[in-house]
Amino acid sequence: MTETVRDLPIHAVRLAMFGVGRALLLSDRVTKDVKQIRESGVRPVLGRWKDDAEEIAGTLVHRVVDRINGNGETDVTWEPETPVARPPRKVSPLSADSELAVGKPAPVIEPEPEPAPVAVAEPAPVAAPVAAPVAELPVPNYDSSTLASIRARLRTLDVAQVQTLRDYEQANAARADFVRMFDNRIAKLQG
């Protein structure tokens, strides 16, 4: 059991490499098919796809028939496909003034100097609106209270206390729902 657990990272890497390999083969095949469609039309590509599909279907039918007849393996195993031969990559010839740097250190490229920092004038401080200190608010723990809890406490407050809460809210958090609720309560108490 411990050997199986110990081998899990190896199997994970193999699975990842298998997936990458299959993706590369597929992208190579699609690239080849697109190139062939451009050069000679779609008919040869469709013919090859038809041949491939018939070959795969024939192989699967033979495997199923062999298993039904008892001639095949009872254990399903994965058989790797033969790798697809790829044409050699076209390498651009080196120009006369370039050289191939094999075993040589990479040339040192010095970074461009950074431009000098530009002095920016600091904006003048804006005076914050004067708000009631938290200790003077008619609702204890106002800043950590929810809209619903403040709404429930508004019933016991007079117009001046609600106005104090509205001014504090407007100067600090300025939450639209809270300000609207205070305005509605003030209008109801004055009205």
Beta strands, then each sheet from edge to edge (+ up, - down):
end
